[in-house]
Every structure is written in structure tokens, then in C-alpha cells.
Amino acid sequence: MASLEELRGELDRLDEQIIALYERRMEVCSCVADYKIKNGRKVYDRQREQEKLAKAASQVEHEENKKGVQELFTLLMSLSRKLQYQKLSRCGTTGRLPFIEVDQLEVKKARIVFQGVEGAYSEAALKQYFGDAVNSYHVRTWKDAMDAIEDGAADFAVLPIENSSAGAVSEVYDLLVEYENYIVGETVLPVNHVLAGLPGSGEEEITRVYSHPQGLMQCEKYLYDHPAMEKVSVPNTAVAACKVVEEQDKSHAAICSAYAASLNGLEVLREQINDSRHNSTRFIIVTNQKIFLKNADKISICFELPHKSGSLYQMLSHFIFNNLNLTKIESRPIEDRPWEYRFFVDFEGNLADGGVKSAIRGLREETTSMKILGNY
């Protein structure tokens, strides 16, 4: 029986042959890319690849190796495609992406919309990003805000997309798919919730608390320790403060910001009741124009995949091959298609970068559908 050192030596010799054959294979793939560029052929040929996988499996002598050989050839063909996408990108065959690069956002005469009422965290995020001297107004729902910019009633909308403790704002993700509106900026706002009630009321007498569902989630520990407080969801934390004022019931309170409490003449009964002292919400700036800032360094996309094993892995490999850093991935169920999901991905890059163009070209060809949500 051969020793371990002898077996490892044999593996090393085989690996050297594999490396040489791999490099030769990629040289041929490069020539294939040149042919496709010259003749305007698509990179991805699904039928050809399926035939290739079936043939490779049929040539395997031992049954237990068939799956492994198919996986190996799936990877080899994937690497071939990525090389071809890169060549297409370098020679400009990928074409211009339908987004216009701008030096800065035109905000001087812009009208900006946010969801909620005065005192909402969305308004605070708006002021943090655009400053105080802007023309802004509020609407009832996030959908109303998206309608406003799509119809041209507003130039930009400010929408919450993610909270550091409560997670993604799933309804906003769905709206980004539904509307032809695009992300052009973001701002992160620290969230400090207070319990606010009518002047003269006390924390111990509160039996009902109003807030946005995310606000209630972010104060779960506090509310667990106060079981007498009934939780009631409303569209916005600032709306919660308004509701307490309208009802004039000292047993009712709102979970909202200190600013919203002050704006509505409420008294802060308890400060910083959110579970995390480092709680923050990321807001996105959305417009109906396909534009991106010259110095933008984050891209958001969404895509759908064939419902089969390994499809997500294959898509994510485009980011690895092009040396793009993924910063976030979320999934949302696709309506009327049980157990199928749409994936939302954030990654570092600019739409003018060659590696980004190469990855997006590959994703467009290999996903069921893909949409660029914005570069900001």
C-alpha cells in the first residue's frame, strides 16, 4: 500500500495537469468570447450547457462520481461565462447602462415628500440629508410617496428601508419593485424612542400605547416589562403622538421621538425606551429619474431565479469573480408564486466600473429577471 506522502505526490502531479488543462480551456473560452463579440452572439446558452452536463455525466465510469463531475463542469462553464462577460465589458460591447451620471442632485428647487406627519422620523431624515431650507410635504403612506414622485408631484421621496434592530422594511422593498423609481442617496438616522403622554399623566397609569409596528418592535423589552400597556399600531410614530392629543385620555401614550412629543405638546414620561441604545434607521432617497452621482459607491439590485438547486450560488459567484463586495442580501416572497423568492442585494461599486458592468451583464442573462434599484 502506498504511503500518505506517495499518495499526496500523485495528487500534486494530477493537480499540475488539471491546472495546465484549465488554463488551456480558458484560452479557448477567450477565443469563444472573441467570436461571440464579432458575431453578436449571446454568452449564455442554457440548452448547450444542459447538453454538456448530460454528456459529461454519461462519460463517468463510476456512478458515485456523476454528481461531482456535473458540479465540476457547472463551475467550469460558469467561469467561462464570467471571462466572456469581462471581455465584453472591456471592449464596450456590454453597452451603456440606462442611467445618467450626474455631479450632484438638483435640490435647490426640488419638492420632497415623506410619509407621516410633522415630527416623523422620516421628516428628521429628510432634514438630515437635504437640510432645513427645503420645500417638503407629507403624505399618508409610503405608496402615496412613491406615487408622488412617479407622477411628478414631488422630485424626491424619503423612505425607511432598514432598522438596525427590527430589520428590513419589507413594504418599501416591494414598492421599489412595483414602481419605476430609483435610489439616489441614503442617510442613517439614530432612533431614540420616548414614551410620551398628556401633561400631568404618569407612566404607571398608561394602559394603551400607540406607535408604528416597527416602533413597537424596537421597544419590545420595555413593553414586555409593562404588560398593562396595550399595543396599538398606527401608520407612523408622529401619528401616534397626534392620536394621543386627539383622544385627550391620560391613560394613553405614544412611542415616538422627543421632537414629535414636543411638537404636539406631550410630556416625556420615559426617555430611551428602545431595546438597543445604538438603534438607527437607514432611509433611502428616491426619484423617478435614472441617475446616479459620479462618486456613488453602493448599488442596489433585485432579481428572481429559476427554482432549482444551486441557482443562488451561481448568481452570487458573479460578485466573487468580479471582486465586488456584497454588503447585504434580503429575500421577499413573490406574490402568487408560493415558495418562490425575489432577492435584494446591495454591493459596493459604481455603474461606470467595468467589473460592475460585467457582473450586471451576467446577472441579466442568467436570472429570470433583474432590476437595478439604484446607485448611490
N, C-alpha and C positions, 0 to 999 in steps of 0.2 A: 504493500500500500504506500502511495506517495506521501511524503511528509507535508506539513502545512506550508512550509517555505517553498517547496516544489510546486504545490497547487497555486500558491499566490504568484509564483513566477510565471506559470502558464496563463493565469488570468491577466497578468501585466502584458504578456505578448498578444493575447487576444484583444485587449483594450487598445493597444497600439494600432492593430489592424482596423478596429472599429473607428478610431479617431481619423485614420487616413481615409477610410471609406466615407465617413461623414463629411469631411472637407471636400472630397471629390463630388459627393452628392450635392452639396451646397453650391459648388461651382456650376454644376449642370442646372440647378434651380435658378441661379443668376442668369444663365442663358435663356431659360424659360421666361423669366421676367422681361428680358430684353425683347423677346419675340412678342410677348403679350402687349408691351408698351408700343411696339411698332405697328401691331395689327389691331390695337384697340380691344383686346380680349380681357374678360374679367379674370381676376385672380382666383376666386373661389369657384370650384366646380364640384358641387356636392355629389353628383352622380359618379363622377370619375373617382372621387375619394372612397365612396362606398364600395365600388367595384374593386379598388385597390386593396381595401381592408379584407374583403371576402377572399380575394386571390391569395393574399398573404397567409390568411388562416388555413386555406386549403393546402398550402405547401408545407405546413408544420407537420413533422413526423409524430411527435408526442402530443396527445390530446391536452395534457395539462399545461402545455406551453402556448396554446392557441390564444387565450385571452391576453397573455403577456405580449405576444407578437403583435396583436391588434392594437394594444395600448402603445407599444413602441412605434408602430407605423403612424398611429394617430398623432403622436408627438412630432415625428419627423415631418409629416405633411404640414402640421401647424407651424413648425419652424420655417419650412419652405415658404408658406404663405406670408409670414411676417417679413422674411427677407424681401419678397416681391413687393409688399406694401412699402417697405423702406425705399426701394429703388424707385417706385412710382412717385413717392414723396420728393425724393431728391431731384428728380427730373421735372417736377412740376405737373406730372400727369394726374395727381390727386385733385387738381383744380383748387380754386379759391372757395373756402367755406363761406356760406351766405351770411357772414357777419362783418360789419364795418368797424374798423379800428378807429377810435377817437382819442384825442388827447385828454379831454375832460368832459364831464357831464354838463349839459346845459341846464343849470338850475336857477339862473337869475330870475327868469320869468315863468318858471315852472310851477304847476299846481300839483300838490302832493296830497294823497289820500291815505288815511289809516282807518282801521276798524276799531269801533268802540265809541267812546265819548271823551271829552276833555279830561285829562288826568290819567288816561290809559297808559300802560307801559309802551304801547305802540307809538303814542304821541311822544313819549320820552325818547324812544329810539329814533324817531323822526328828527327831533331837535338835536340829538347827539350826532347824527350823520349830516344833516343839512344846515344846522344852526337855527337860531330863533327867528331870524328875519326871512321867513319863507311863507308862501301862500299855501295854506293847508286846510283841509276839512276832513270830517269823519263820516263814515257810513256804518250801517248796522252789522254787516257780516263780511268775512274775508272774500266771499264770492262777489259781493257788491263792489269791493275794492278792485277785484280783477276785471269786473265789468266796466268800471270807470276808466281804467287805463286802456282797455281794449276799444272802448267807444270813443276815446279821445277826450273824455270829460276831465281826466287828470293825466299828467305826464309820468308820474311815478307813484307807486304804492309801497307802503312799508308793511311787511308781513312777518310774523314769527314763524320760524322754521324748525327750531330745536331748543330744548331746555336741557341744561346740564344735569338735572336730576330727574325730570319727568320724561325726557326723551323727545322723539320726533313729534312734530305737529302734523299728523298724518293727513288731515283735511287739506292742508296747504300743499303737500306733495301731490295730492290728487288734482288740485286746481292747476298746478304747473303743467300737468299732462293735458288737461282739458282745454286750456287756453293757449293761444299763440302769444304769450307774454314771456319775457326773458329776464333773468337775474343780471343786474349790472353792478351790484355792490352789496355789502353786508356790514353789520355793526353788532357788537356784542354788548348787551346791557346787563349790569348787575341787578339782580332782583332781590329786594328786601321787602317782604310782606309784613304788614302790621294787622292787628285786629282793631277795627275802627267801629265805634258806636256813637250814639247820640250823646251830646254833652250831659254829664250827670249820671250816665249809665255805668255799670260796673262789670268787669269780666265774669264774675261769679253768677250774674243774673242772665247771661246770654243763653238763649235756647235755640236760636236759629242763626246760621251763618251763610251768607251769600258770597259766591265767588265764581270765577271761571273754573271749569273742570281741572285745568292744569294747576290753577292756584290751590284748589282743594288737595290735589295730589301732592303738591310741593309742601303742604303743611300737614301731611298725614299723621306724623308723630304727635304734633300738638293737638290735633282733633281727636286722636285716639285717647289721649290723656284727659280729654274733656268730652266724655260720651253724651252729656246732656245737650250738646250742641248739634242740632240737626243740620246736615249739609245740603245746601240747595244750589244747583248750578245755574249760572246766568251767562250771557254771551261775553262778558268782559269784566275784569276786576273793577274798572271805574264805574261800570253799570251797577255793580254790586253796591258801591258807595251811594250812588244815586237812589237805589231802591230803598236803602235804609232811611235816607232822608224823606223819601216819599211816604213811607209807611209810618214814620214817627212812633215806632214801637221800641222802647228801651231794651227789650229782650232780643232784639235783632241786631246783628253786626255784619260787617263786611271784611273779607280778607282782600286787601288792596295795598297800594303804595301809600306812603306817608303824604306824598303830593296830592293824590286823589282824595285822601281823607281831609287834608287842609282845604282843598278847593271846594269841597262840599260841606265844610263847617262841622266835620265829625271830630270826635276826640279819639286819640290813640289810646286804646285800653291795654295793649301789649305790643311791644316792638319785636322785630325779628323773630317771627314765629315759623318761618320756613325751616324745613328739616336741615338743609345744608346752609352753612354760613358763607359758602362760596358759590351760591346759586346764581346762575346767569342764563339769559336767553339770547340766542342768535337770531337776529332779524335780517331779512333779505330786502334789497331794494329792487323793485321790478318795474319794467317798462314794456311797451308794445313794440319797441324798435329792436332790430337785430344788430346791436352794437356791443363793443367791449372796449375797455380802457387799454391804452397802449401798455401800461405796466401791470395789467391784470395777471394774477398768478394762481388762480384756482378755477377749475372748470367743473361744472355740474352737468351730468347727463343722466338719462334713464333709458333702459332697454328691456325688451322681452326676449325670451329664449325658447328654443324647442324644448318640450317637456321630456327630456331624456337624460340619462346618466352622463355626467361629465361636462355638460354644456356650460355651466357657470365657470368651471375651472378653465375651459378653453377661452372664454371671454376675458377672464382676469389675466390670463397669460399675455395678452396684448400689452398690458401695462408693464409687466415684468420685462418683456423683450425690448420695449422702448424706454426702459429706465424711468418710468413715471411713478411717482409716489402716490399711492392710494391713501386718502385721509378719512374716508367714510364710505360705508355701504349700508343701505336700508332696503327692505323689501316691502311691497304692498300687494295685497291680493288683487287680481284683475277681475273686474266686475263681470258677472255672468260666465266666468270660466273657473269653476271650482278647483281649488288646489293648484292653480297656476298663479305666478307672481311676476310683478314688474320690479326691476331692481333700479335703485337710485344710487349713483356713485359720484363722489367728489374726489378729484385728484389734482395734483399740482401741475401747473403748466399754463401756456398761453396759446391761443388758437393760431398764432403765427409760427409756432415752433414746428419743425419738421417731424419730430418724434410724436407730437400730439396729432398732427395730420395723418401720420402713418397708423397710429392706434385707432383713430376715429374711422379711417377708411376700412380697416379690418373689422371693426365692430359693426359698421353699416352693412358690410357684405355678409357677415356671419350670424348676426342676430335676426330675430323675426321682425323687429322694428327697433329704431333708436332715435332719440331726440336730444339735441344739445339744449340744455336748460339755461346756460349762460356761462360767461367767462368774466370773472370779477376779481 
